[in-house]
Amino acid sequence: MLYTYICNSCEEVFEVKASISEISNGLKVSCPKCASEDVRRDYSRINFGTSVGNGSKGESCSTCSGNRGCCGS
């Protein structure tokens, strides 16, 4: 699965491909832009192997409201 993270230092939005067990066991994640480990999971986006959209915040598809709707935005 792909998990979306946001860096608390530089606000970079990025995805990490990992298994559920890796995440459950405390996978260490660092920002690919600034290398900070001060990152947070973006629970509003759940991806199953493919990226949704271009990673920008607030985008939605034509069938949902974009407020944590079908696109996960």
Backbone hydrogen bonds in HBPLUS format (Angstrom, degrees):
<---DONOR---> <-ACCEPTOR-->    atom                        ^
c    i                          cat <-CA-CA->   ^        H-A-AA   ^      H-
h    n   atom  resd res      DA  || num        DHA   H-A  angle D-A-AA Bond
n    s   type  num  typ     dist DA aas  dist angle  dist       angle   num
A0018-ALA N   A0001-MET O   2.95 MM  17  5.72 158.4  2.00 166.2 170.1     1
A0002-LEU N   A0047-ASN O   3.24 MM  45  5.14 153.7  2.32 123.5 129.9     2
A0003-TYR N   A0016-VAL O   2.82 MM  13  5.20 165.1  1.84 144.1 148.5     3
A0016-VAL N   A0003-TYR O   2.79 MM  13  5.20 151.2  1.87 145.4 155.3     4
A0042-ASP N   A0004-THR O   2.78 MM  38  5.37 171.3  1.79 147.3 144.8     5
A0005-TYR N   A0014-PHE O   2.76 MM   9  5.43 168.7  1.77 169.5 173.0     6
A0014-PHE N   A0005-TYR O   2.98 MM   9  5.43 162.7  2.01 148.7 154.1     7
A0006-ILE N   A0040-ARG O   2.84 MM  34  5.40 153.5  1.91 154.5 163.5     8
A0040-ARG N   A0006-ILE O   2.91 MM  34  5.40 157.7  1.96 147.3 154.3     9
A0007-CYS N   A0012-GLU O   2.92 MM   5  5.24 159.6  1.96 147.6 154.3    10
A0011-GLU N   A0007-CYS O   2.90 MM   4  4.72 133.9  2.11 125.1 134.3    11
A0008-ASN N   A0038-ASP O   2.81 MM  30  5.63 161.5  1.84 154.6 160.5    12
A0023-ILE N   A0019-SER O   3.17 MM   4  6.51 162.7  2.21 152.4 156.0    13
A0024-SER N   A0020-ILE O   2.86 MM   4  6.07 162.3  1.89 151.7 157.3    14
A0025-ASN N   A0021-SER O   2.90 MM   4  5.98 142.4  2.04 142.9 151.9    15
A0027-LEU N   A0022-GLU O   3.08 MM   5  5.47 131.5  2.32 142.1 150.1    16
A0026-GLY N   A0023-ILE O   3.08 MM   3  5.31 158.6  2.13 112.6 114.6    17
A0031-CYS N   A0036-SER O   2.80 MM   5  5.29 161.5  1.83 151.1 154.9    18
A0035-ALA N   A0031-CYS O   2.87 MM   4  4.62 136.0  2.06 126.3 135.3    19
A0045-ARG N   A0042-ASP O   3.36 MM   3  6.12 171.4  2.37 118.4 120.8    20
A0072-GLY N   A0069-GLY O   3.01 MM   3  5.43 155.2  2.07 113.4 121.3    21
